[in-house]
Amino acid sequence: MTSPEEVIDQARRGHVPADWRVFTKRRGAVGAFFRGTSGQPDPVLVITPEAAVEYVSDRVPLSVFYFAWVADASLRVRATTSSDSNTVRLRFWVDVRLTDGRTAEWKSATFPRRIEVAQRFAEGCAVHVFWRRLADGGYGPPGWPAG
């Protein structure tokens, strides 16, 4: 895989492979001023076939999550309402069990309310889990050679 820094740079230039998904948004001037991020590049999340790489700001380390770490993943949604409102608030995340047995909850720092972000992340996890299980001989169509 290309280094995480190169992934972000390539996404900013706009020339990415067809199987990458790039999510970006403009940094708001007022919010950037109060957060001290004025003049910094806009946030960007890139989901490649190998990993999810997210740049939030120069003050936050680059977030990199490799799908090869995943043993199992589930897309989750929680809806909440308030008693005095007709609005529903949806929260999306991906529950992840790692190959070393640890568990994690993944959600984008920049795009926590965009379902397509969580969905693309979950798809990346699922592809790696499928290929690992197939390579281990645990799954596959009848008569499929184990290796």
C-alpha positions in Angstrom: 0.0 0.0 0.0 1.0 3.6 -0.6 2.0 5.3 2.7 -0.8 7.0 4.6 0.7 10.5 3.9 0.9 9.7 0.1 -2.8 8.5 0.2 -3.9 11.9 1.6 -1.6 13.9 -0.8 -2.9 11.9 -3.8 -6.6 12.4 -2.7 -6.0 16.2 -2.4 -4.6 16.3 -5.9 -7.8 14.5 -7.1 -6.1 11.7 -9.0 -7.0 8.5 -7.2 -7.6 4.9 -8.3 -11.2 3.9 -9.0 -11.5 1.7 -6.0 -10.7 4.5 -3.5 -13.4 6.5 -1.9 -12.6 10.1 -0.9 -14.7 12.1 1.5 -13.9 15.8 2.1 -15.5 19.0 3.3 -14.5 22.6 3.5 -13.2 23.8 6.8 -15.5 26.5 8.1 -13.8 29.9 8.6 -15.4 30.6 12.0 -14.9 27.1 13.4 -11.4 27.0 12.0 -10.6 30.3 13.7 -11.8 29.1 17.1 -10.1 25.7 16.8 -6.8 27.3 15.6 -6.9 25.4 12.3 -7.2 28.4 9.9 -5.0 28.0 6.9 -4.7 24.3 7.3 -5.9 21.9 4.5 -9.5 20.7 4.6 -10.3 17.5 6.4 -10.2 14.4 4.2 -11.0 10.7 4.7 -9.8 8.1 2.1 -11.0 4.5 2.1 -8.7 2.4 0.0 -9.0 -1.4 -0.4 -6.3 -1.8 2.3 -7.1 0.9 4.9 -9.0 4.0 6.0 -6.8 7.1 6.3 -8.2 10.3 7.8 -6.6 13.8 8.1 -8.5 16.1 10.5 -5.9 18.9 11.1 -2.2 19.5 11.6 -2.8 19.2 15.4 -4.3 15.7 15.2 -2.2 12.8 14.1 -3.1 11.1 10.9 -5.6 8.3 11.6 -4.8 5.0 9.9 -6.9 1.8 10.2 -5.7 -1.2 8.3 -8.5 -3.7 7.3 -6.0 -6.6 7.7 -6.4 -6.0 11.5 -10.1 -7.0 11.3 -11.4 -10.4 12.4 -15.0 -9.3 12.3 -17.0 -6.1 11.8 -20.6 -5.0 12.1 -22.2 -1.7 10.9 -24.3 -0.3 13.8 -27.0 2.4 13.9 -28.7 4.0 16.9 -31.7 6.3 16.6 -32.6 8.6 19.5 -35.5 11.1 19.8 -36.4 13.6 22.4 -39.8 13.8 24.0 -40.4 17.4 22.9 -39.3 17.0 19.3 -40.2 15.3 16.1 -36.6 14.9 15.1 -34.6 11.7 15.1 -30.9 11.7 15.6 -29.0 8.8 14.0 -25.6 7.7 15.1 -23.5 5.4 12.9 -20.4 3.4 13.8 -18.7 0.1 13.1 -18.0 -2.4 15.8 -14.7 -4.2 15.1 -13.2 -7.3 16.6 -9.4 -7.3 15.8 -7.4 -10.3 14.9 -5.6 -10.1 18.3 -9.0 -10.4 20.1 -9.4 -6.7 21.1 -12.5 -4.8 20.2 -12.9 -1.2 18.9 -15.6 1.1 17.8 -14.7 2.9 14.5 -16.3 6.1 13.3 -14.9 9.0 11.3 -13.8 12.0 13.3 -14.8 14.3 10.5 -17.9 12.6 9.0 -19.6 10.9 12.0 -23.1 11.5 10.6 -22.6 10.2 7.0 -23.9 6.7 6.7 -22.0 6.1 3.4 -18.7 6.6 5.3 -19.5 4.0 7.9 -20.8 1.7 5.1 -17.7 2.0 3.0 -15.5 1.3 6.0 -17.6 -1.8 6.9 -17.4 -3.0 3.3 -13.6 -2.7 3.4 -13.5 -4.8 6.6 -15.9 -7.4 5.1 -13.7 -7.9 2.0 -10.6 -8.6 4.1 -12.5 -10.9 6.5 -13.8 -12.8 3.5 -10.4 -13.3 1.9 -8.8 -14.3 5.1 -11.4 -16.9 5.9 -11.2 -18.2 2.3 -7.4 -18.4 2.5 -7.7 -20.3 5.8 -9.9 -22.9 4.1 -12.8 -22.1 6.4 -15.2 -20.8 3.8 -16.0 -21.0 0.1 -18.4 -22.7 -2.3 -18.7 -26.5 -2.2 -15.7 -28.1 -3.8 -13.6 -25.0 -3.6 -9.9 -25.9 -3.1 -8.6 -24.8 0.3 -5.4 -23.5 -0.9 
